[in-house]
Amino acid sequence: QVAAPSSEPFIFTSILEENKKLLQSIFKDCGDIEFRNFDAGGKSALLVYLEGMADTSNLERNVIKPLMSQTGPDNPNTGNLSEIFTTMKGISEHILGASSVSVLTKASAAIDAVMMGNALLLIDGLSEGLSISAVKYVKRNIGGANNEHILRGPNEAFNEGLTDNIVLIRRRSRDTNIKVQILKIGERTKTSVAI
């Protein structure tokens, strides 16, 4: 194990489970972070993203489905899989259908990418990650506040959607120290509440 430089929280390893544990420690107590495990080309893969900020249908269509379809004897590219899956650059150029993809070697850049709404792809055996642009925008227009007007700054106010409101806070401050815990309260309504 090599110690991380002072500017980095940790160094990516080639072991996926170790990388996952390191990311889980960074995003500890964040109820809106998602860790999605799946199989890609016979290797374990992990997709990390913020719920509400990342477009999951885009990720399913352009990342998970193409990677999962790379397994099996019926695939014509099976002979080239071992070459393609040796680098993240090869995966991004030959398999993924996402429009904006960049290779990340530093953990701080990967964490910043997730906090901005991008998805982070990690694959077992590779000590680098892929930042995949999958930012989703709020469904309903964010209106101005009716009872507290401001002269300078953005005129945005919360709406009825809990996820949309969490996304508004996350977009303003991309700090991993802002933790979100989502609870359900009430015996009948089971209303979701975010702390």
Backbone as numpy.savetxt, mean C-alpha at the origin, in Angstrom:
# Nx Ny Nz CAx CAy CAz Cx Cy Cz
23.06 -9.87 9.42 22.22 -8.68 9.42 23.11 -7.44 9.42
22.79 -6.52 8.54 23.52 -5.27 8.45 22.68 -4.19 9.13
23.30 -3.37 9.95 22.58 -2.29 10.63 22.14 -1.24 9.61
20.94 -0.72 9.81 20.42 0.30 8.91 21.12 1.64 9.17
21.32 2.43 8.11 21.88 3.77 8.32 20.94 4.60 9.20
21.44 5.67 9.77 20.63 6.48 10.68 19.43 7.11 10.00
19.49 7.31 8.69 18.38 7.94 7.97 17.29 6.94 7.58
17.53 5.66 7.78 16.57 4.63 7.38 16.02 3.89 8.60
14.71 3.55 8.60 14.16 2.79 9.73 14.65 1.35 9.76
14.89 0.77 8.58 15.42 -0.58 8.46 15.92 -0.79 7.03
16.53 -1.94 6.78 17.00 -2.31 5.43 16.18 -3.50 4.98
15.68 -3.45 3.74 14.96 -4.59 3.18 15.89 -5.80 3.10
15.34 -6.97 3.43 16.09 -8.22 3.28 15.47 -9.00 2.12
16.07 -10.11 1.78 15.51 -10.95 0.72 14.47 -11.93 1.26
14.19 -11.89 2.56 13.21 -12.78 3.18 11.92 -11.99 3.40
10.85 -12.40 2.72 9.59 -11.66 2.74 9.01 -11.55 4.15
9.04 -12.62 4.92 8.45 -12.58 6.27 9.16 -11.57 7.18
10.47 -11.44 7.02 11.20 -10.44 7.81 10.79 -9.03 7.41
10.68 -8.80 6.10 10.25 -7.49 5.61 8.84 -7.17 6.11
7.97 -8.17 6.12 6.60 -7.96 6.59 6.59 -7.58 8.07
7.38 -8.27 8.89 7.45 -7.96 10.32 8.00 -6.55 10.55
9.00 -6.16 9.76 9.56 -4.81 9.90 8.52 -3.75 9.55
7.76 -3.98 8.48 6.71 -3.04 8.09 5.58 -3.01 9.11
5.23 -4.18 9.65 4.18 -4.22 10.67 4.58 -3.46 11.92
5.87 -3.45 12.24 6.30 -2.67 13.40 6.22 -1.17 13.12
6.49 -0.77 11.88 6.37 0.65 11.51 4.91 1.08 11.54
4.02 0.23 10.99 2.59 0.56 10.89 1.78 -0.03 12.05
2.42 -0.24 13.19 1.74 -0.80 14.35 0.58 0.10 14.77
-0.54 -0.50 15.12 -1.75 0.20 15.57 -2.38 1.06 14.48
-2.11 0.78 13.21 -2.77 1.48 12.11 -3.85 0.54 11.55
-5.10 0.82 11.90 -6.19 -0.04 11.48 -6.54 0.08 10.02
-6.01 1.09 9.34 -6.34 1.29 7.93 -5.26 0.79 6.98
-4.25 0.09 7.51 -3.20 -0.47 6.64 -3.56 -1.91 6.31
-3.36 -2.30 5.06 -3.69 -3.66 4.61 -2.42 -4.38 4.17
-2.30 -5.63 4.60 -1.21 -6.52 4.17 -1.87 -7.67 3.44
-1.68 -7.75 2.11 -2.33 -8.78 1.29 -1.27 -9.74 0.78
-1.30 -11.00 1.27 -0.38 -12.04 0.81 -1.00 -12.80 -0.36
-0.18 -13.17 -1.33 -0.63 -13.99 -2.45 0.57 -14.66 -3.10
0.29 -15.57 -4.04 1.34 -16.32 -4.73 1.61 -15.68 -6.09
2.87 -15.44 -6.42 3.25 -14.82 -7.68 4.40 -15.58 -8.31
4.14 -16.26 -9.40 5.19 -16.99 -10.09 5.85 -18.05 -9.24
5.08 -18.68 -8.35 5.62 -19.70 -7.47 6.33 -19.14 -6.24
6.31 -17.82 -6.07 6.93 -17.19 -4.91 5.86 -16.48 -4.08
6.15 -16.30 -2.81 5.24 -15.55 -1.95 5.41 -14.07 -2.24
4.27 -13.36 -2.29 4.29 -11.92 -2.55 3.43 -11.21 -1.51
3.70 -9.94 -1.29 2.98 -9.14 -0.31 2.68 -7.78 -0.91
1.44 -7.35 -0.78 1.02 -6.04 -1.23 0.59 -5.25 0.01
1.17 -4.07 0.20 0.89 -3.23 1.36 0.30 -1.92 0.86
-0.85 -1.52 1.43 -1.48 -0.27 1.02 -2.41 0.23 2.12
-2.77 1.51 2.02 -3.70 2.13 2.96 -5.12 1.98 2.43
-5.99 1.42 3.24 -7.39 1.26 2.84 -8.02 2.63 2.66
-8.72 2.79 1.56 -9.37 4.06 1.26 -8.53 4.97 0.39
-7.20 4.88 0.50 -6.33 5.72 -0.32 -5.90 5.02 -1.60
-5.90 3.68 -1.58 -5.47 2.92 -2.76 -6.70 2.34 -3.45
-6.68 2.34 -4.76 -7.77 1.79 -5.58 -7.59 0.27 -5.66
-8.35 -0.47 -4.86 -8.17 -1.92 -4.78 -8.57 -2.63 -6.06
-9.55 -2.12 -6.79 -9.93 -2.78 -8.05 -8.82 -2.62 -9.08
-8.14 -1.48 -9.07 -6.99 -1.26 -9.95 -5.86 -2.22 -9.58
-5.59 -2.38 -8.28 -4.55 -3.30 -7.83 -4.89 -4.74 -8.20
-6.15 -5.12 -8.02 -6.58 -6.48 -8.36 -6.38 -6.76 -9.85
-6.79 -5.81 -10.68 -6.76 -5.98 -12.13 -5.34 -5.91 -12.71
-4.54 -4.95 -12.23 -3.24 -4.68 -12.86 -2.02 -5.23 -12.14
-2.22 -5.73 -10.90 -1.07 -6.23 -10.14 -1.29 -7.68 -9.71
-2.31 -7.91 -8.89 -2.51 -9.25 -8.32 -2.85 -10.28 -9.39
-3.80 -9.97 -10.25 -4.22 -10.94 -11.28 -3.08 -11.29 -12.24
-2.34 -10.31 -12.79 -1.22 -10.68 -13.68 -0.14 -11.51 -12.98
0.15 -11.18 -11.71 1.19 -11.93 -10.99 0.72 -13.34 -10.65
-0.54 -13.49 -10.26 -1.05 -14.81 -9.91 -1.20 -15.71 -11.15
-1.40 -15.10 -12.31 -1.56 -15.90 -13.53 -0.22 -16.40 -14.07
0.89 -16.03 -13.45 2.22 -16.45 -13.91 2.61 -17.83 -13.39
1.71 -18.52 -12.70 2.03 -19.85 -12.18 1.33 -20.91 -13.00
1.84 -22.11 -12.95 1.20 -23.24 -13.60 1.87 -23.66 -14.88
1.69 -24.95 -15.30 2.35 -25.48 -16.49 1.75 -24.98 -17.79
0.51 -24.42 -17.76 -0.12 -23.96 -19.00 0.37 -22.60 -19.45
1.12 -21.93 -18.62 1.59 -20.60 -18.93 2.74 -20.69 -19.95
2.63 -20.00 -21.11 3.70 -20.06 -22.10 5.00 -19.40 -21.64
4.92 -18.52 -20.64 6.11 -17.82 -20.16 6.82 -18.54 -19.03
6.39 -19.78 -18.70 6.93 -20.47 -17.54 8.45 -20.62 -17.64
8.98 -20.84 -18.83 10.43 -20.98 -18.99 11.18 -19.71 -18.64
10.57 -18.55 -18.90 11.22 -17.28 -18.64 10.96 -16.76 -17.22
10.07 -17.40 -16.48 9.70 -16.90 -15.16 10.89 -16.76 -14.23
11.79 -17.74 -14.26 12.93 -17.67 -13.35 13.79 -16.45 -13.66
13.88 -16.05 -14.92 14.66 -14.87 -15.29 13.91 -13.59 -14.93
12.59 -13.58 -15.20 11.78 -12.38 -14.94 11.71 -12.08 -13.45
11.57 -13.11 -12.61 11.38 -12.92 -11.19 12.70 -12.74 -10.41
13.80 -12.48 -11.11 15.06 -12.24 -10.41 15.22 -10.78 -10.00
14.51 -9.86 -10.67 14.58 -8.45 -10.31 13.18 -7.83 -10.35
12.99 -6.81 -9.54 11.72 -6.08 -9.57 11.56 -5.33 -10.89
12.65 -4.92 -11.49 12.58 -4.23 -12.78 12.00 -5.16 -13.83
12.43 -6.43 -13.83 11.90 -7.41 -14.78 10.42 -7.63 -14.58
9.98 -7.69 -13.33 8.56 -7.88 -13.04 7.76 -6.69 -13.52
8.26 -5.48 -13.25 7.52 -4.28 -13.65 7.45 -4.13 -15.17
8.48 -4.55 -15.88 8.51 -4.39 -17.33 7.76 -5.48 -18.08
7.71 -6.71 -17.52 7.15 -7.83 -18.28 5.79 -8.32 -17.80
5.41 -8.01 -16.57 4.20 -8.62 -16.04 3.13 -7.59 -15.65
3.51 -6.56 -14.93 2.52 -5.63 -14.38 1.92 -4.73 -15.44
0.61 -4.45 -15.25 -0.09 -3.57 -16.18 -0.31 -2.18 -15.61
0.24 -1.89 -14.45 0.06 -0.58 -13.83 0.83 0.47 -14.62
0.28 1.69 -14.66 0.88 2.73 -15.49 2.13 3.35 -14.88
2.16 3.52 -13.58 3.30 4.16 -12.94 3.87 3.24 -11.87
5.05 2.70 -12.15 5.71 1.75 -11.25 7.16 2.19 -11.09
7.67 2.16 -9.84 9.08 2.48 -9.63 9.69 1.52 -8.62
10.95 1.17 -8.85 11.68 0.26 -7.98 12.21 1.05 -6.79
12.00 0.50 -5.59 12.45 1.15 -4.36 13.46 0.26 -3.65
14.59 0.83 -3.28 15.59 0.08 -2.53 15.67 0.52 -1.08
15.15 1.70 -0.77 15.21 2.24 0.59 13.86 2.09 1.28
13.90 1.70 2.55 12.68 1.51 3.32 11.94 2.82 3.54
12.65 3.92 3.73 11.99 5.21 3.96 11.18 5.62 2.74
11.70 5.37 1.53 10.97 5.70 0.31 9.74 4.81 0.17
9.85 3.55 0.57 8.72 2.63 0.51 7.61 3.06 1.47
7.98 3.47 2.67 6.99 3.91 3.66 6.32 5.20 3.19
7.09 6.13 2.64 6.51 7.37 2.09 5.54 7.07 0.96
5.88 6.11 0.10 5.00 5.74 -1.01 3.66 5.22 -0.50
3.69 4.37 0.52 2.45 3.83 1.09 1.63 4.95 1.71
2.28 5.87 2.41 1.57 6.97 3.07 0.97 7.96 2.07
1.49 7.99 0.85 0.93 8.86 -0.19 -0.23 8.21 -0.93
-0.51 6.93 -0.65 -1.62 6.25 -1.30 -1.21 5.23 -2.33
0.08 5.07 -2.55 0.56 4.05 -3.48 0.58 2.69 -2.79
0.70 1.64 -3.57 0.83 0.29 -3.02 2.29 -0.12 -3.10
2.71 -0.93 -2.13 4.08 -1.44 -2.09 4.03 -2.94 -2.34
4.76 -3.42 -3.34 4.83 -4.84 -3.66 6.19 -5.38 -3.25
6.17 -6.45 -2.46 7.40 -7.14 -2.05 7.27 -8.61 -2.46
8.37 -9.20 -2.91 8.38 -10.60 -3.33 9.51 -11.31 -2.62
9.23 -12.53 -2.17 10.21 -13.32 -1.45 11.43 -13.57 -2.34
12.61 -13.36 -1.78 13.85 -13.56 -2.53 14.43 -12.28 -3.10
13.67 -11.18 -3.05 14.15 -9.90 -3.57 14.23 -8.89 -2.44
15.33 -8.15 -2.38 15.53 -7.19 -1.30 15.22 -5.76 -1.76
14.25 -5.63 -2.63 13.77 -4.33 -3.07 12.26 -4.40 -3.24
11.62 -3.28 -3.37 10.17 -3.25 -3.51 9.76 -2.46 -4.73
8.47 -2.55 -5.05 7.91 -1.78 -6.15 6.84 -0.86 -5.60
6.93 0.41 -5.94 5.87 1.37 -5.63 4.95 1.43 -6.83
3.67 1.14 -6.61 2.69 1.09 -7.69 1.67 2.19 -7.46
1.56 3.09 -8.42 0.61 4.19 -8.30 -0.81 3.64 -8.42
-1.57 3.75 -7.33 -2.96 3.27 -7.32 -3.80 4.17 -6.43
-3.52 5.47 -6.48 -4.20 6.42 -5.60 -5.67 6.53 -6.01
-6.54 6.40 -5.01 -7.98 6.54 -5.24 -8.42 7.85 -4.64
-9.31 8.52 -5.33 -9.79 9.81 -4.84 -11.17 9.65 -4.22
-11.51 10.57 -3.35 -12.75 10.50 -2.60 -13.94 10.49 -3.55
-14.93 9.65 -3.23 -16.10 9.45 -4.09 -16.95 10.70 -4.24
-17.23 11.38 -3.14 -18.08 12.56 -3.16 -17.20 13.78 -3.01
-17.59 14.87 -3.67 -16.80 16.08 -3.55 -16.74 16.53 -2.10
-15.56 16.95 -1.70 -15.37 17.48 -0.35 -15.79 18.94 -0.40
-16.80 19.30 0.37 -17.30 20.66 0.37 -16.61 21.50 1.42
-16.86 22.79 1.34 -16.34 23.70 2.33 -17.16 23.63 3.61
-16.56 24.02 4.70 -17.27 24.01 5.97 -18.31 25.14 5.97
-19.54 24.83 6.41 -20.61 25.82 6.39 -20.56 26.74 7.61
-20.09 26.25 8.74 -20.16 27.06 9.95 -18.82 27.65 10.39
-17.72 27.23 9.82 -16.41 27.78 10.16 -15.65 28.12 8.88
-15.79 29.35 8.45 -15.14 29.78 7.21 -13.70 30.21 7.49
-12.82 29.95 6.53 -11.44 30.39 6.65 -11.08 31.25 5.45
-10.16 32.16 5.66 -9.75 33.06 4.57 -8.62 32.47 3.76
-7.70 31.78 4.43 -6.57 31.18 3.74 -6.55 29.68 3.99
-6.03 28.96 3.04 -5.92 27.51 3.21 -7.04 26.78 2.49
-7.03 25.47 2.58 -8.03 24.68 1.85 -9.41 24.77 2.49
-10.43 24.76 1.67 -11.81 24.79 2.14 -12.40 23.39 2.04
-11.88 22.49 2.84 -12.35 21.11 2.84 -12.96 20.79 4.20
-14.02 20.00 4.16 -14.67 19.59 5.41 -14.94 18.10 5.34
-15.11 17.49 6.49 -15.44 16.07 6.54 -16.81 15.83 5.93
-17.01 14.60 5.43 -18.33 14.20 4.93 -18.81 13.01 5.75
-19.81 12.29 5.26 -20.43 11.22 6.02 -19.62 9.93 6.02
-18.70 9.75 5.10 -17.95 8.50 4.97 -16.74 8.46 5.90
-16.69 7.46 6.77 -15.58 7.34 7.72 -14.24 7.18 6.99
-14.21 6.33 5.98 -12.97 6.10 5.23 -12.52 7.37 4.54
-13.47 8.12 3.96 -13.12 9.38 3.29 -12.50 10.36 4.27
-13.03 10.42 5.49 -12.51 11.34 6.49 -11.11 10.95 6.95
-10.87 9.64 7.09 -9.53 9.17 7.45 -8.54 9.52 6.34
-8.99 9.36 5.09 -8.14 9.69 3.95 -7.79 11.17 3.95
-8.75 12.05 4.29 -8.46 13.49 4.35 -7.34 13.78 5.35
-7.38 13.13 6.49 -6.34 13.32 7.50 -5.02 12.76 7.01
-5.04 11.56 6.42 -3.81 10.92 5.92 -3.16 11.75 4.82
-3.96 12.39 3.97 -3.38 13.18 2.88 -2.71 14.44 3.41
-3.21 14.99 4.51 -2.61 16.20 5.09 -1.30 15.88 5.80
-1.26 14.77 6.52 -0.07 14.41 7.27 0.30 12.97 6.95
1.42 12.79 6.30 1.86 11.46 5.88 2.82 10.86 6.89
2.47 11.01 8.15 3.32 10.56 9.24 2.85 9.19 9.71
3.79 8.25 9.84 3.43 6.90 10.29 3.09 6.88 11.77
3.38 7.96 12.49 3.04 8.02 13.91 1.58 8.36 14.16
0.84 8.73 13.11 -0.60 8.91 13.25 -1.22 7.53 13.14
-1.76 7.06 14.24 -2.34 5.72 14.31 -3.86 5.82 14.23
-4.48 4.89 13.56 -5.94 4.85 13.44 -6.41 3.48 13.92
-7.31 3.52 14.91 -7.94 2.28 15.38 -9.42 2.36 15.05
-9.91 1.36 14.33 -11.31 1.33 13.93 -12.05 0.34 14.82
-13.09 0.84 15.49 -13.89 0.04 16.41 -15.33 0.04 15.98
-16.09 -0.92 16.48 -17.53 -0.95 16.25 -18.21 -0.75 17.60
-19.17 0.18 17.67 -19.89 0.44 18.91 -21.39 0.28 18.68
-22.11 -0.01 19.73 -23.56 -0.16 19.65 -23.96 -1.61 19.47
-25.00 -2.03 20.19 -25.46 -3.41 20.08 -26.24 -3.66 18.80
-27.01 -2.68 18.39 -27.85 -2.88 17.20 -27.22 -2.27 15.95
-26.72 -1.06 16.05 -26.22 -0.40 14.85 -24.81 -0.85 14.47
-24.01 -1.25 15.48 -22.60 -1.63 15.23 -21.91 -0.57 14.34
-21.97 0.65 14.78 -21.41 1.78 14.05 -19.90 1.77 14.11
-19.25 2.00 12.97 -17.79 2.07 12.94 -17.33 3.42 13.43
-16.34 3.39 14.30 -15.76 4.61 14.87 -14.24 4.52 14.73
-13.63 5.60 14.32 -12.17 5.64 14.18 -11.58 6.55 15.24
-10.59 6.03 15.96 -9.87 6.84 16.94 -8.48 7.12 16.41
